[in-house]
Amino acid sequence: MEHRIIMAGFGGQGIMVMGSMLTYAAMKEGKETSWIPSYGVEQRGGTANCSVVVSDEIIAAPIVDNPDMAIIMNRPSLDKFEPRMVKNGLLLINDSIVEREVERDDLEVIRIKANDIAIELGNKRIANMVMLGALTKKTGIVKIETLKNSLKDVLSKRRHDLIGINQKALDKGADLV
């Protein structure tokens, strides 16, 4: 089974961290995977997205034009990627800041107040982990425990003090679905 995922939002929302976390977890579980980042021209606050493919077989093409899953962290990303989703795709939306309704009726939509939950957990910057936990639990693409174990591989050593709170955010996101 092949999963083609887009993760998108503003720079600074941890989009690339989400993608690399999922990629590392998939590798640890012996799956084929690819990760391609795409940055806007701005360093912080500009657009950022990444494409992740996770498969049980060799990946023929790592480019994700028509994702079957997407984590959308801001309105411009919803505007850009909703039309590209495959029919019956899964769309997880950060409901804390994306107020627009999804226009298509052939998508499964899960709205999560990721920013609000992150603030409740004690760090507004972990909204990405809330969303990743939800995607993982909903799809079973990788195990939550494998994601948690991948934090030390993805976060720089100076950020290892944040592993515990990121693990809580992954669990909280999983609990929501």
C-alpha positions as CSV (number, residue, x, y, z in Angstrom):
1,M,0.0,0.0,0.0
2,E,1.3,3.4,-0.9
3,H,0.4,6.6,0.9
4,R,1.1,10.0,-0.7
5,I,1.0,12.8,1.9
6,I,1.3,16.6,1.8
7,M,2.1,18.6,4.9
8,A,1.7,22.3,4.5
9,G,1.6,25.6,6.4
10,F,3.6,28.7,7.2
11,G,7.3,28.5,7.8
12,G,7.9,28.1,11.5
13,Q,5.0,25.7,12.0
14,G,7.2,22.7,12.0
15,I,6.1,21.4,8.6
16,M,9.5,19.9,7.7
17,V,9.8,18.4,11.2
18,M,6.5,16.6,10.7
19,G,7.6,15.2,7.3
20,S,11.0,14.1,8.5
21,M,9.5,12.5,11.6
22,L,7.1,10.4,9.5
23,T,9.9,9.5,7.1
24,Y,12.2,8.4,9.9
25,A,9.4,6.4,11.6
26,A,8.6,4.7,8.3
27,M,12.3,3.8,7.7
28,K,12.5,2.4,11.3
29,E,9.5,0.1,10.5
30,G,11.2,-1.2,7.3
31,K,9.0,0.7,4.9
32,E,10.0,2.5,1.7
33,T,9.8,6.2,2.1
34,S,10.7,9.6,0.5
35,W,10.6,13.2,1.8
36,I,10.8,16.3,-0.4
37,P,10.7,19.7,1.2
38,S,9.5,22.8,-0.5
39,Y,10.1,26.3,1.0
40,G,8.7,29.7,0.1
41,V,11.2,32.5,-0.4
42,E,10.6,33.9,3.1
43,Q,12.5,32.3,6.0
44,R,9.8,32.6,8.6
45,G,6.1,33.1,8.0
46,G,6.3,32.2,4.3
47,T,4.9,29.1,2.8
48,A,6.3,25.7,3.5
49,N,5.2,22.2,2.5
50,C,6.7,18.8,2.1
51,S,5.7,15.6,0.2
52,V,6.1,12.3,2.0
53,V,5.5,8.9,0.4
54,V,5.3,5.8,2.5
55,S,5.0,2.4,0.8
56,D,5.4,-1.3,1.3
57,E,7.1,-1.4,-2.2
58,I,9.7,0.5,-4.0
59,I,8.6,4.1,-4.7
60,A,8.5,4.8,-8.4
61,A,8.1,8.6,-8.1
62,P,8.6,10.7,-5.0
63,I,6.7,13.7,-6.3
64,V,3.2,14.1,-4.7
65,D,0.9,15.9,-7.1
66,N,-2.4,14.4,-5.9
67,P,-2.1,13.4,-2.3
68,D,-4.4,10.9,-0.6
69,M,-3.7,12.5,2.7
70,A,-2.8,16.1,3.8
71,I,-2.1,18.0,7.0
72,I,-3.1,21.6,6.4
73,M,-1.9,24.1,9.0
74,N,-3.0,27.4,7.4
75,R,-5.6,28.8,5.0
76,P,-3.3,29.4,2.0
77,S,-2.4,25.7,2.1
78,L,-6.0,24.6,2.1
79,D,-6.6,26.9,-0.9
80,K,-3.6,25.3,-2.7
81,F,-4.0,21.6,-1.9
82,E,-7.7,20.9,-1.5
83,P,-8.2,20.9,-5.3
84,R,-5.3,18.5,-5.7
85,M,-6.5,15.8,-3.3
86,V,-7.6,12.5,-4.7
87,K,-11.3,11.5,-4.4
88,N,-12.0,10.1,-0.9
89,G,-8.7,11.5,0.4
90,L,-8.1,12.4,4.1
91,L,-7.7,16.1,5.0
92,L,-6.6,17.1,8.5
93,I,-7.0,20.8,9.1
94,N,-5.7,23.0,11.9
95,D,-9.0,24.4,13.0
96,S,-7.4,26.9,15.3
97,I,-6.5,29.1,12.4
98,V,-8.2,27.7,9.2
99,E,-11.7,29.0,9.3
100,R,-12.7,28.3,5.7
101,E,-14.9,25.3,5.1
102,V,-13.8,22.6,2.8
103,E,-15.5,23.0,-0.6
104,R,-15.3,19.4,-1.8
105,D,-17.7,16.9,-0.4
106,D,-15.7,13.8,-1.5
107,L,-13.0,14.2,1.2
108,E,-12.9,12.9,4.7
109,V,-12.2,16.0,6.8
110,I,-10.9,16.0,10.4
111,R,-10.7,19.5,12.0
112,I,-8.4,19.7,15.1
113,K,-7.7,22.9,17.1
114,A,-4.0,22.1,17.1
115,N,-2.8,25.5,18.2
116,D,-5.2,25.6,21.1
117,I,-4.2,22.1,22.2
118,A,-0.5,22.9,21.9
119,I,-1.0,26.0,24.2
120,E,-2.9,23.9,26.7
121,L,0.0,21.4,26.7
122,G,2.4,24.2,27.4
123,N,4.2,25.0,24.1
124,K,2.5,26.7,21.1
125,R,5.1,25.3,18.8
126,I,4.0,21.6,19.1
127,A,0.7,22.0,17.2
128,N,2.5,20.1,14.4
129,M,2.9,17.1,16.6
130,V,-0.7,17.1,17.6
131,M,-1.6,16.9,13.9
132,L,0.9,14.2,13.2
133,G,-0.3,12.1,16.1
134,A,-3.9,12.4,14.7
135,L,-2.8,11.4,11.2
136,T,-0.9,8.5,12.5
137,K,-3.6,7.2,14.7
138,K,-6.3,7.6,12.0
139,T,-4.3,5.9,9.3
140,G,-2.0,3.5,11.0
141,I,0.7,4.6,8.6
142,V,3.3,4.0,11.3
143,K,3.1,3.3,15.0
144,I,2.9,6.2,17.5
145,E,5.7,4.6,19.5
146,T,7.9,4.6,16.4
147,L,7.2,8.3,15.9
148,K,8.1,9.0,19.5
149,N,11.3,7.2,19.2
150,S,12.1,9.2,16.0
151,L,12.1,12.5,17.9
152,K,15.7,12.1,19.0
153,D,16.7,11.5,15.4
154,V,14.9,14.5,14.0
155,L,15.3,17.2,16.7
156,S,18.7,18.7,17.1
157,K,20.5,17.8,20.3
158,R,19.9,21.3,21.7
159,R,16.1,20.6,21.4
160,H,16.2,17.2,23.1
161,D,14.7,18.8,26.2
162,L,11.5,19.1,24.2
163,I,11.1,15.4,23.4
164,G,8.8,14.8,26.4
165,I,6.3,17.5,25.4
166,N,6.4,16.5,21.8
167,Q,5.6,12.9,22.8
168,K,2.6,14.3,24.8
169,A,1.4,16.2,21.8
170,L,1.6,13.1,19.6
171,D,-0.5,11.2,22.2
172,K,-3.0,14.0,22.5
173,G,-3.4,14.1,18.7
174,A,-3.9,10.4,18.6
175,D,-6.5,10.6,21.4
176,L,-8.6,13.0,19.3
177,V,-9.3,10.6,16.5
